[in-house]
Amino acid sequence: MEMNFETMLQQLTEFIQKEAKTETVVGDEFKLGEFVCVPVIRLGVGFGSGGGIGTSTKTGKGEGGGAGAGMGIDPIGFLVTKGDQISFVSTHQNKGLAAVFEKVPELIEKMMAGKAKDKK
């Protein structure tokens, strides 16, 4: 099976574009009693490739290439709504992205209060 480097890279890129999208990071909402929950994940993507052309003393000329890609998915929590209340329930300690998402409800409230104040 022979495949050139550009073809491999193109196929890997298409795969990542298909899989690493907004819907992957912020999942589909679901209901849990009175609550509406939206899962939020952290998505990591990595690429690697290599190739070579050379002469082998045993078999003559040789060439080779390879490429790979990987994705890591880590659930960080859930955006949870009940009525007009929004909160973030973390699956981790309050670090990194989880800490940012915990501030989202407070920021939304401040924005809404600012808009209401501007309308008066």
N, C-alpha and C positions, 0 to 999 in steps of 0.2 A: 504494500500500500504506500504510494508515494503522494506526499502533500507538501506544497511549498510553504515557506514561512508566512507569506502574506495571507494565504488561504486560512492557515491555522489562526493567525491573529484576528482575521475578520470574523471567523466563527466564534472565537472566544468573546470578542467585543459584542457581537449580536446577542450571545447568551446573557452577558452581563446586563446589556441594555434591556433585555426582556424581563429579567428577574429582579434587578435592582431599581424599582420604581417606587413612587410615593405609596402606593397601595401595599407594598411590602413593609414599609417602615411604619405607617399608620394603618392598622388593619381595619377590617369591616366591623362596624358597630354591632353589638348584640345587647339584648335586654336581659336583666337579672332582677326580677321583681319590679320595683319602681325605678330602678336605676338603668341608665343607658351607658354602656361601657365601650371604650374604644382602645384596643391594645396598641401599645407603642413599643417598637423595638429599635435596637442599634444594629446597623448593618455594616459589616466590614468587607471590603473587596480587595483581592490581591492578584497580581499577574506575575508570571515568570516565563522566561523563554531562553533558549540557547541554541546554538548551532555550530557546526564545524565542518571544515573541508580539510582533508589531509591525505597523506599517503601512509598506508599500512604495509609493513614489510612482509606480513603474512598473506594478505589477500589482495594487495594492489591498492588502487585508489579507494577512498572512502569519503562519505559525507553523511551528515546526520543533523537532525534538528528536532526540537521539541518545544512544546509550550504548555502552559497550564494556568488555570485560574481557580480561585477559590472564594467562597463567601462564608462569612460567619454571622450568625444571627443570635442576638442576645436580647431577650425580653427585658425591658426596663420598667414597665408599669402599665397603668391604665388611666386614661382620661375618663372620669366618671361624672355623669350629670344626673341630677334629680330636680325636676322643675327648672328653675332658673339658677340653681347652684351648680358650680363646676369645681371639681377637685381632681388632683392627681394622686393615685395610689401607686407607690413605688414598689418594685420587687427587689430593690437594692437599698443599701444605706444611702443617705442623702448626699450623693457625690455626682459630679459630672452632669450628664444629660438629665438624670432623675431630678437633681436639684433645680435645673432650669425649668422642667415641666411642672414642678411643684409651684413655681412662681406664676405660671400662666393664668390661673384663675384670678389672682390678685391683680395682674396687669390688665386683664379684661375688665374687671370691675372698675379700675381707675380710668380706663379708656371710656367706658360707658358713662361714668360719672362726669368726665370731662365733656363728652358730647352733650349730655343733658344740660350741663352748665352753660355751654355755648348757645344752646337753643333758647335760653331764657333771655 
